[in-house]
Amino acid sequence: MAEAQKTLHITQTRSAIGRKADQGKTLKALGLGKIGRTVDHVDCPTIRGMIFKVKHLVEVVED
């Protein structure tokens, strides 16, 4: 049987105002943009890299 993929629950906790433009674009690519917004993504290296870039602006919970 195929192994179930892990899910990441990503919540934006801080604003992107005053940050570099690429950090704001990374938040948009993750589906965020407002404080308190939560999205779910499959755990993969691409998403992990995006999270690493904005780790000071988001909170991540593994499922």
C-alpha positions in Angstrom: 0.0 0.0 0.0 1.1 3.5 -0.6 2.2 5.5 2.3 0.0 8.5 3.3 1.5 11.8 2.6 2.1 14.1 5.5 0.3 17.4 5.7 1.7 20.7 6.9 -0.7 23.3 8.5 0.9 26.7 7.9 -0.4 29.8 9.7 0.8 33.3 9.0 1.6 34.9 12.4 3.4 38.1 11.4 3.0 40.8 8.7 5.1 41.0 5.5 5.1 44.8 5.7 8.6 46.1 5.8 10.1 42.8 4.6 11.9 42.1 1.4 9.6 41.7 -1.7 10.6 38.1 -2.2 9.3 37.2 1.2 5.9 38.7 0.5 5.8 36.8 -2.8 6.7 33.6 -1.0 3.8 34.1 1.3 1.5 34.7 -1.6 2.8 31.5 -3.3 2.0 29.6 -0.1 -1.6 31.0 -0.2 -1.1 33.3 2.7 -1.2 37.1 2.8 -3.1 38.0 6.0 -2.2 37.4 9.6 -4.1 34.4 11.0 -4.8 32.8 7.6 -4.1 29.0 7.6 -3.4 26.8 4.6 -2.6 23.1 4.3 0.1 21.8 2.0 1.6 18.4 1.3 5.0 18.0 3.0 7.6 18.2 0.1 11.0 19.8 -0.3 9.6 22.6 -2.4 7.2 23.7 0.4 9.8 23.2 3.1 12.1 25.6 1.2 9.4 28.2 1.0 8.7 27.8 4.7 12.4 28.2 5.5 12.4 31.5 3.6 9.6 33.0 5.7 10.0 30.9 8.9 10.0 34.1 11.0 6.5 35.0 9.7 4.7 31.7 9.9 3.9 28.9 12.3 4.0 25.3 11.0 2.2 22.2 12.5 2.9 18.8 11.1 0.0 16.4 10.7 
